[in-house]
Amino acid sequence: MTDPDYLRRVLARVDALDPLASFPGVDALLAAADAVAAAHPDRVRRRRIGRSRLGEPIRAYSVGEGPAVVVIGGVHPNEPIGFHTALRLLSDLAEGAGPAAELPATWHIVPCIDPDGTRLNESWFSDPSDRIAYARGFYRPAPTEQVEWSFPFDYKGIVFDDPMPEAQAVMRLLDETGPALVAGLHNAELGGVYYYLSAGETAAIPALHAIAEHLEIPLDRGEPEFDGVEPLADAVYPALSSRAIVDVLDELGVEPASHVVSGGMADYAGRHDAAMFVAELPYWTHADSADASPTTLAYAEILERRARQLDELDAVLSEALDRAEPHLRIDSQLRRAAVAFVRMMPAMGEEVRGRAAREDPSRLATAAELFSNADHVRMFRLRFGSILARALRAETAAGGAAPQVRTALARLDDHLERWYDEARSVTGLRALPIERLVGVQYGTLLAVAEVSLNARGAEVPA
C-alpha cells in the first residue's frame, strides 16, 4: 500500500494548492508549460511528439530520472481539470519540490493531446460552474476521433488500423519510453469521483479513498459507465480497455461490434506491460450521487424508464438530423460528432433495456442509482442536443443554410430550451472547488505512481 509518510506529504501538498476559478485555454496552457521549461532548461526537456489533425504541434515535457511515467492531458477535450494537474505536476518537478520530485521516475507530461477539440470548448472555461453555459459550448469528438479510443485493435473480428495523428503521437511516446505507468487526465461531469486502475496497482486503493475523503470530494456510488464491469472496490474499476469491453459484452450476449470499433489507450499501453490509471472527477455534485440507501423503486423499473427516455431523445434528435443532414455543406468536427452521437442513440436505449431485462425484478434501486440514471438522460439531452444545434448553427452563421436546416434548428432549439430549464430546476446541485478536484487528481496520481514504482523495484524514499 502507499507508504503512510508519503501519503501525508501528498495530502500536505494538495492542501496547499491555490484557489482556482477557471480553466486555461490551449494557448494559455501551452504558454505556461513553455514558461516552466524555459525557467528550468537544465531539468525540463521539451520536444514535439506529433501534430494534431489541423497541424498544431503536440509537445511533451520530460523531467526526472528512472522508470517512465506518462501523463496525458486533454484526452477528451471537454475535460480540462487535468490541464491544471499537468501544470502543477510539471512545475513541482521542474522546481524539485514536493512529493512528486521524490519519486525516482522520468515523467513525460503532455499537457494537451487534442488542441483542436479543446478550442471548441473554450467558451465555457471562464465559468465552468454554469452547467447550461457548459452545455451550450460543449464539444466532444465522434468516437473514432477521440484520442482515447483511436488506437490499433484486432480482437474477436473487430479490426481498426487507422489511428488519428494525436493517437499516433501517444503511440510514439509510449514506444519510445516503455512506461511503467500511463495516466490519462480525465474528468466526469456530475456526481462523485471514481477511478480506473490496473489490477497490479490495487495496493493504492486505500490512498485513492483517503485523498478524496481528505479533500471532501464524494465517491460516486451511482451507475457505472459500463454494464458488467465489476468494481475492484468502492468507486474503483479495472482499467478500461476495448478488449475488456468486448469480453464483457460477449458475456452479456450483446454484439460487441455495435459498441466497440477501435482500441483504447489501455490496449496500447498493455503492449508495454504498463499500468493504467484514470481519476474521473466531476464538475458538480449532488448529495444523492453518494447515497447508497435503498429506494422503494425496482432497479429494473428505473432502467426501463431510462431506456424510454433515451428513445424519446433519439426521436427528437433523429428528426432534426434527418431533416437537415441532406442539406449540410460544412464538414467539421462539430458535424461529424453530432451525426455520430445521434446515430448511436438507438443502441444506447437498446443496451439499457437489455440490462433491465437481465435484472432481478425484486432488487431495489439505491438513491444514487435513481439519481445517476435520471442524470444520464439529462446529460445526453444537454450534450447531444447542444452539439447538434452547434453544427446546424454553424451552417446558418456561414450564410449557406437551406430552409430545412433552419427549420430543424428552430424545432431543436425549442426542445433545448426546455431541457436547459429542466436542468436548471434540479435542486441541491453544487459546483465543486476546482483546486480540490485538481488535488484529488494530482494526489491520487502520485499515490498510484509510488505503488507502481515500488512494485517494479524502484527505490521510493520513505
C-alpha positions as CSV (number, residue, x, y, z in Angstrom):
1,M,0.0,0.0,0.0
2,T,1.0,3.6,-0.3
3,D,3.6,4.5,2.4
4,P,1.8,6.4,5.2
5,D,4.5,9.0,5.4
6,Y,4.5,9.6,1.7
7,L,0.7,9.9,1.7
8,R,0.9,12.5,4.5
9,R,3.3,14.6,2.3
10,V,0.9,14.2,-0.7
11,L,-2.0,15.4,1.4
12,A,0.0,18.4,2.6
13,R,0.9,19.3,-1.0
14,V,-2.7,19.1,-2.3
15,D,-3.9,21.2,0.7
16,A,-1.5,23.9,-0.4
17,L,-2.9,24.3,-3.9
18,D,-4.1,27.9,-4.7
19,P,-7.8,28.5,-5.3
20,L,-8.8,28.2,-9.0
21,A,-11.9,29.6,-10.7
22,S,-11.4,28.8,-14.4
23,F,-9.6,26.6,-16.9
24,P,-6.8,27.8,-19.3
25,G,-7.4,27.6,-23.0
26,V,-4.9,25.9,-25.3
27,D,-2.7,29.0,-25.8
28,A,-2.5,29.9,-22.2
29,L,-1.9,26.3,-21.1
30,L,1.0,25.8,-23.6
31,A,2.5,29.2,-22.8
32,A,2.5,28.3,-19.1
33,A,4.2,24.9,-19.8
34,D,6.8,26.6,-22.1
35,A,7.5,29.2,-19.4
36,V,8.2,26.4,-16.9
37,A,10.5,24.7,-19.4
38,A,12.3,28.0,-20.2
39,A,12.9,28.7,-16.5
40,H,14.4,25.3,-15.9
41,P,16.3,24.3,-19.0
42,D,18.6,22.1,-17.0
43,R,15.7,20.0,-15.7
44,V,13.0,20.1,-18.3
45,R,13.3,18.7,-21.9
46,R,10.6,19.9,-24.3
47,R,10.0,18.2,-27.6
48,R,7.4,17.8,-30.3
49,I,5.9,14.3,-30.4
50,G,3.4,14.9,-33.3
51,R,0.9,17.2,-34.8
52,S,-2.9,17.5,-34.5
53,R,-5.2,16.9,-37.4
54,L,-5.2,20.6,-38.0
55,G,-1.5,20.8,-37.8
56,E,-0.9,22.1,-34.3
57,P,2.3,20.9,-32.7
58,I,1.8,18.5,-29.8
59,R,4.6,18.7,-27.1
60,A,5.8,16.5,-24.3
61,Y,7.8,17.8,-21.3
62,S,10.2,15.3,-19.7
63,V,11.6,15.7,-16.2
64,G,13.4,13.3,-13.8
65,E,15.3,10.0,-13.8
66,G,14.1,6.4,-13.5
67,P,11.2,4.4,-14.9
68,A,8.9,6.3,-17.2
69,V,5.6,7.6,-16.1
70,V,3.5,9.1,-19.0
71,V,0.8,11.6,-18.2
72,I,-1.7,12.7,-20.9
73,G,-3.9,15.8,-20.5
74,G,-6.9,16.8,-22.6
75,V,-7.6,13.2,-23.7
76,H,-11.2,14.3,-24.0
77,P,-11.4,18.0,-24.9
78,N,-14.4,18.7,-22.6
79,E,-12.3,17.5,-19.6
80,P,-9.9,20.3,-18.7
81,I,-9.4,19.6,-15.0
82,G,-6.2,17.8,-16.0
83,F,-4.8,21.0,-17.5
84,H,-4.2,22.4,-14.0
85,T,-3.0,19.0,-12.8
86,A,-0.4,18.8,-15.6
87,L,0.9,22.3,-15.0
88,R,1.1,21.7,-11.2
89,L,3.0,18.4,-11.7
90,L,5.4,20.0,-14.3
91,S,6.1,23.0,-12.0
92,D,6.8,20.9,-8.9
93,L,9.0,18.5,-10.8
94,A,10.9,21.4,-12.5
95,E,11.5,23.0,-9.2
96,G,12.4,19.8,-7.5
97,A,9.7,20.4,-4.9
98,G,7.2,18.3,-3.0
99,P,6.3,14.6,-3.1
100,A,6.3,14.4,-6.9
101,A,10.0,15.2,-7.1
102,E,10.7,12.4,-4.5
103,L,9.7,9.7,-6.9
104,P,12.5,8.0,-8.9
105,A,10.8,8.4,-12.2
106,T,11.2,10.1,-15.6
107,W,7.9,11.9,-16.1
108,H,6.7,12.6,-19.6
109,I,3.8,15.1,-19.5
110,V,1.6,16.0,-22.4
111,P,-0.5,19.0,-21.2
112,C,-3.0,18.8,-24.1
113,I,-3.2,15.9,-26.6
114,D,-6.2,17.3,-28.5
115,P,-5.8,21.0,-29.0
116,D,-8.2,21.1,-32.0
117,G,-11.1,19.7,-29.9
118,T,-10.2,21.7,-26.8
119,R,-10.5,25.0,-28.7
120,L,-14.2,24.1,-29.4
121,N,-14.9,24.0,-25.7
122,E,-13.1,27.2,-24.6
123,S,-16.3,29.3,-24.5
124,W,-17.2,27.9,-21.0
125,F,-13.7,27.7,-19.5
126,S,-14.0,31.1,-17.8
127,D,-17.1,30.0,-15.8
128,P,-17.2,26.2,-15.5
129,S,-19.7,26.3,-12.6
130,D,-22.5,27.1,-15.1
131,R,-23.9,23.8,-16.4
132,I,-26.0,25.5,-19.1
133,A,-23.1,27.5,-20.4
134,Y,-21.1,24.3,-20.4
135,A,-23.8,22.6,-22.5
136,R,-24.2,25.4,-25.0
137,G,-20.4,25.3,-25.7
138,F,-20.0,21.6,-25.3
139,Y,-17.9,19.6,-27.8
140,R,-16.8,16.0,-27.7
141,P,-15.4,14.3,-30.7
142,A,-17.1,11.5,-32.6
143,P,-16.0,8.2,-31.0
144,T,-13.4,7.3,-33.7
145,E,-12.0,10.8,-33.4
146,Q,-11.4,10.6,-29.7
147,V,-7.7,10.2,-28.8
148,E,-8.6,7.8,-26.0
149,W,-10.4,5.4,-28.5
150,S,-8.3,5.7,-31.6
151,F,-5.7,3.0,-31.2
152,P,-5.0,-0.1,-33.3
153,F,-7.2,-3.0,-32.5
154,D,-7.6,-6.6,-33.7
155,Y,-9.7,-8.8,-31.5
156,K,-12.6,-11.1,-32.0
157,G,-13.2,-9.9,-35.5
158,I,-13.1,-6.2,-34.7
159,V,-10.2,-4.6,-36.6
160,F,-9.1,-0.9,-36.5
161,D,-5.8,0.2,-38.1
162,D,-6.3,3.9,-38.8
163,P,-5.3,5.8,-35.6
164,M,-5.7,9.6,-35.7
165,P,-2.5,11.7,-35.6
166,E,-2.9,12.5,-31.9
167,A,-3.1,8.8,-31.0
168,Q,0.0,8.2,-33.2
169,A,1.8,10.8,-31.1
170,V,0.9,8.9,-27.9
171,M,1.9,5.6,-29.6
172,R,5.4,7.1,-30.4
173,L,5.8,8.4,-26.9
174,L,4.9,5.0,-25.3
175,D,7.1,3.1,-27.8
176,E,10.0,5.5,-27.0
177,T,9.7,5.4,-23.3
178,G,8.3,1.9,-22.5
179,P,6.5,3.3,-19.4
180,A,5.8,1.7,-16.1
181,L,2.6,3.7,-15.7
182,V,0.3,5.6,-18.1
183,A,-2.2,8.1,-16.7
184,G,-4.9,9.8,-18.7
185,L,-6.2,13.0,-17.1
186,H,-9.9,12.7,-17.5
187,N,-12.9,14.0,-15.7
188,A,-16.6,13.2,-15.5
189,E,-19.4,15.7,-15.3
190,L,-21.7,15.2,-12.3
191,G,-21.7,13.0,-9.2
192,G,-18.6,11.9,-7.3
193,V,-15.0,10.7,-8.0
194,Y,-14.4,7.3,-9.4
195,Y,-11.2,5.6,-10.7
196,Y,-9.9,3.1,-13.3
197,L,-6.9,1.2,-12.1
198,S,-4.8,-1.7,-13.3
199,A,-5.1,-4.9,-11.2
200,G,-1.4,-4.8,-10.2
201,E,-1.8,-1.4,-8.5
202,T,-4.7,-2.2,-6.2
203,A,-2.4,-1.5,-3.2
204,A,-3.1,2.2,-3.9
205,I,-6.9,1.9,-3.4
206,P,-6.8,2.9,0.3
207,A,-5.0,6.1,-0.7
208,L,-7.5,6.8,-3.5
209,H,-10.3,6.7,-1.0
210,A,-8.3,8.7,1.6
211,I,-7.3,11.5,-0.7
212,A,-10.9,12.1,-1.9
213,E,-12.2,12.0,1.6
214,H,-9.5,14.4,2.8
215,L,-10.4,16.9,0.1
216,E,-14.2,16.3,0.7
217,I,-14.9,15.1,-2.8
218,P,-17.5,12.3,-2.5
219,L,-17.1,8.9,-4.1
220,D,-19.5,8.1,-6.9
221,R,-21.9,5.3,-5.9
222,G,-24.2,5.7,-8.8
223,E,-24.5,3.9,-12.2
224,P,-21.1,2.7,-13.6
225,E,-20.2,3.8,-17.1
226,F,-20.2,0.3,-18.4
227,D,-22.5,-2.5,-17.5
228,G,-20.9,-5.8,-16.4
229,V,-17.6,-4.3,-15.3
230,E,-17.2,-5.4,-11.7
231,P,-15.6,-2.9,-9.3
232,L,-12.3,-3.6,-7.6
233,A,-13.5,-1.6,-4.6
234,D,-15.9,1.2,-3.8
235,A,-15.8,3.6,-6.9
236,V,-12.7,1.8,-8.3
237,Y,-13.0,-0.1,-11.5
238,P,-10.5,-2.2,-13.6
239,A,-8.6,-0.1,-16.1
240,L,-10.8,0.1,-19.1
241,S,-9.7,-1.4,-22.4
242,S,-11.5,-2.2,-25.6
243,R,-10.5,-5.8,-25.2
244,A,-12.1,-6.0,-21.8
245,I,-15.3,-4.2,-23.0
246,V,-15.6,-6.7,-25.9
247,D,-15.3,-9.6,-23.4
248,V,-17.9,-8.2,-21.1
249,L,-20.3,-7.6,-24.0
250,D,-19.8,-11.1,-25.2
251,E,-20.7,-12.5,-21.8
252,L,-23.8,-10.3,-21.7
253,G,-24.9,-11.6,-25.1
254,V,-24.5,-8.1,-26.7
255,E,-23.0,-7.7,-30.1
256,P,-19.6,-6.1,-29.4
257,A,-19.2,-4.5,-32.9
258,S,-22.1,-2.2,-32.3
259,H,-20.3,-0.6,-29.3
260,V,-16.5,-1.1,-29.9
261,V,-14.8,-0.1,-33.2
262,S,-11.3,0.6,-32.1
263,G,-8.7,0.2,-29.4
264,G,-8.2,2.2,-26.3
265,M,-5.2,3.8,-24.8
266,A,-5.1,1.0,-22.2
267,D,-4.9,-1.6,-25.1
268,Y,-1.8,0.1,-26.5
269,A,-0.2,0.6,-23.0
270,G,-0.7,-3.1,-22.5
271,R,1.8,-3.8,-25.3
272,H,4.4,-2.3,-22.9
273,D,3.1,-4.0,-19.8
274,A,2.3,-0.5,-18.4
275,A,-0.1,0.0,-15.6
276,M,-3.0,2.4,-16.3
277,F,-4.7,4.9,-14.0
278,V,-7.5,7.3,-14.5
279,A,-9.2,9.6,-11.9
280,E,-12.6,10.7,-13.1
281,L,-13.6,14.0,-11.3
282,P,-17.0,15.8,-11.6
283,Y,-17.6,19.5,-12.0
284,W,-20.7,19.3,-10.0
285,T,-22.0,17.0,-7.3
286,H,-25.3,16.2,-5.6
287,A,-25.9,14.5,-2.2
288,D,-27.9,11.7,-3.9
289,S,-24.9,10.7,-6.0
290,A,-23.2,9.2,-2.9
291,D,-26.4,7.9,-1.2
292,A,-26.3,4.1,-1.2
293,S,-29.6,3.7,0.7
294,P,-32.4,1.8,-1.0
295,T,-35.4,3.4,-2.5
296,T,-38.9,1.9,-3.0
297,L,-38.4,1.6,-6.7
298,A,-37.2,-1.5,-8.5
299,Y,-33.8,-1.1,-10.3
300,A,-35.2,-2.8,-13.4
301,E,-38.0,-0.2,-13.5
302,I,-35.5,2.6,-13.2
303,L,-33.6,1.2,-16.2
304,E,-36.7,0.8,-18.2
305,R,-37.6,4.4,-17.6
306,R,-34.2,5.5,-18.7
307,A,-34.5,3.4,-21.9
308,R,-37.8,5.0,-22.7
309,Q,-36.4,8.5,-22.2
310,L,-33.4,7.7,-24.4
311,D,-35.8,6.5,-27.1
312,E,-37.7,9.8,-26.8
313,L,-34.4,11.7,-27.1
314,D,-33.5,9.7,-30.1
315,A,-36.8,10.6,-31.8
316,V,-36.2,14.3,-31.3
317,L,-32.6,14.3,-32.4
318,S,-33.1,12.0,-35.3
319,E,-36.0,14.1,-36.6
320,A,-33.8,17.2,-36.6
321,L,-30.8,15.4,-38.2
322,D,-32.9,13.6,-40.8
323,R,-34.4,16.9,-41.9
324,A,-31.1,18.8,-42.0
325,E,-28.4,16.3,-43.0
326,P,-29.1,16.2,-46.8
327,H,-28.6,19.9,-46.9
328,L,-25.5,20.3,-44.7
329,R,-22.4,21.6,-46.5
330,I,-19.8,22.2,-43.9
331,D,-17.7,19.1,-43.0
332,S,-16.5,20.0,-39.5
333,Q,-15.6,18.3,-36.2
334,L,-18.9,19.5,-34.9
335,R,-20.9,18.0,-37.7
336,R,-19.2,14.6,-37.6
337,A,-19.6,14.4,-33.8
338,A,-23.3,15.4,-34.0
339,V,-24.0,12.8,-36.6
340,A,-22.1,10.1,-34.8
341,F,-23.8,10.6,-31.5
342,V,-27.3,10.9,-32.9
343,R,-26.9,7.7,-34.9
344,M,-25.7,6.0,-31.7
345,M,-28.9,6.8,-29.7
346,P,-30.9,3.7,-30.7
347,A,-28.2,1.4,-29.5
348,M,-28.0,3.3,-26.2
349,G,-31.7,2.7,-25.5
350,E,-31.4,-0.9,-26.5
351,E,-28.4,-1.6,-24.3
352,V,-30.2,-0.1,-21.2
353,R,-33.4,-2.0,-22.0
354,G,-31.3,-5.2,-22.3
355,R,-29.8,-4.6,-18.8
356,A,-33.3,-4.1,-17.4
357,A,-34.4,-7.5,-18.7
358,R,-31.4,-9.2,-17.0
359,E,-32.0,-7.6,-13.6
360,D,-33.7,-9.3,-10.7
361,P,-37.1,-7.5,-10.6
362,S,-37.1,-7.6,-6.8
363,R,-33.9,-5.7,-6.5
364,L,-34.5,-2.1,-5.3
365,A,-32.5,0.8,-6.7
366,T,-30.4,2.9,-4.4
367,A,-30.8,6.7,-4.2
368,A,-27.5,7.1,-6.1
369,E,-28.7,4.8,-8.9
370,L,-32.0,6.6,-9.2
371,F,-30.3,9.9,-9.4
372,S,-27.5,8.9,-11.8
373,N,-29.9,7.1,-14.2
374,A,-32.0,10.3,-14.4
375,D,-29.0,12.5,-14.8
376,H,-27.5,10.3,-17.6
377,V,-30.6,11.2,-19.7
378,R,-30.3,14.8,-18.7
379,M,-26.6,14.8,-19.6
380,F,-27.3,13.2,-23.0
381,R,-30.0,15.8,-23.8
382,L,-27.7,18.6,-22.9
383,R,-24.6,17.2,-24.6
384,F,-26.0,15.7,-27.8
385,G,-28.8,18.3,-28.3
386,S,-26.4,21.1,-27.9
387,I,-23.7,19.7,-30.2
388,L,-26.3,19.1,-32.9
389,A,-27.6,22.6,-32.5
390,R,-24.0,24.0,-32.8
391,A,-23.4,22.1,-36.0
392,L,-26.7,23.4,-37.5
393,R,-26.0,26.9,-36.2
394,A,-22.6,26.8,-38.0
395,E,-24.4,26.3,-41.3
396,T,-26.7,29.3,-40.6
397,A,-23.8,31.5,-39.5
398,A,-21.9,30.7,-42.7
399,G,-24.8,32.0,-44.7
400,G,-25.5,28.9,-46.6
401,A,-28.2,27.1,-44.7
402,A,-31.1,25.7,-46.6
403,P,-34.7,26.2,-45.2
404,Q,-34.7,22.7,-43.9
405,V,-31.6,23.3,-41.8
406,R,-33.2,26.5,-40.3
407,T,-36.4,24.6,-39.6
408,A,-34.6,21.7,-37.9
409,L,-32.6,24.2,-35.8
410,A,-35.7,26.1,-34.7
411,R,-37.5,23.0,-33.6
412,L,-34.5,21.6,-31.9
413,D,-33.9,24.9,-30.0
414,D,-37.4,24.6,-28.6
415,H,-36.6,21.3,-27.1
416,L,-33.2,22.5,-25.9
417,E,-34.6,25.4,-24.0
418,R,-37.0,23.0,-22.2
419,W,-34.1,20.7,-21.4
420,Y,-32.0,23.7,-20.2
421,D,-34.9,24.8,-17.9
422,E,-35.3,21.2,-16.6
423,A,-31.5,21.1,-15.8
424,R,-31.7,24.4,-14.0
425,S,-34.6,23.1,-11.9
426,V,-32.5,20.4,-10.3
427,T,-32.1,21.4,-6.6
428,G,-29.1,20.6,-4.5
429,L,-26.6,20.7,-7.3
430,R,-23.3,22.4,-6.4
431,A,-20.1,23.2,-8.2
432,L,-17.0,21.7,-6.6
433,P,-13.9,23.8,-6.0
434,I,-11.6,23.3,-8.9
435,E,-8.5,23.2,-6.7
436,R,-9.9,20.3,-4.7
437,L,-10.6,18.4,-7.9
438,V,-7.1,19.1,-9.1
439,G,-5.9,18.0,-5.7
440,V,-7.6,14.6,-5.9
441,Q,-6.3,14.0,-9.5
442,Y,-2.8,15.1,-8.6
443,G,-2.6,13.4,-5.2
444,T,-4.0,10.0,-6.5
445,L,-1.7,10.1,-9.5
446,L,1.3,10.4,-7.1
447,A,-0.1,7.6,-4.8
448,V,-0.5,5.2,-7.8
449,A,2.9,6.1,-9.2
450,E,4.5,5.4,-5.8
451,V,2.9,2.0,-5.7
452,S,3.7,1.2,-9.3
453,L,7.3,2.2,-8.9
454,N,7.7,0.2,-5.7
455,A,6.2,-2.9,-7.5
456,R,8.8,-2.5,-10.2
457,G,11.7,-2.4,-7.8
458,A,12.4,1.3,-7.9
459,E,13.6,2.7,-4.6
460,V,11.0,5.2,-3.4
461,P,12.2,7.3,-0.5
462,A,10.4,6.7,2.8
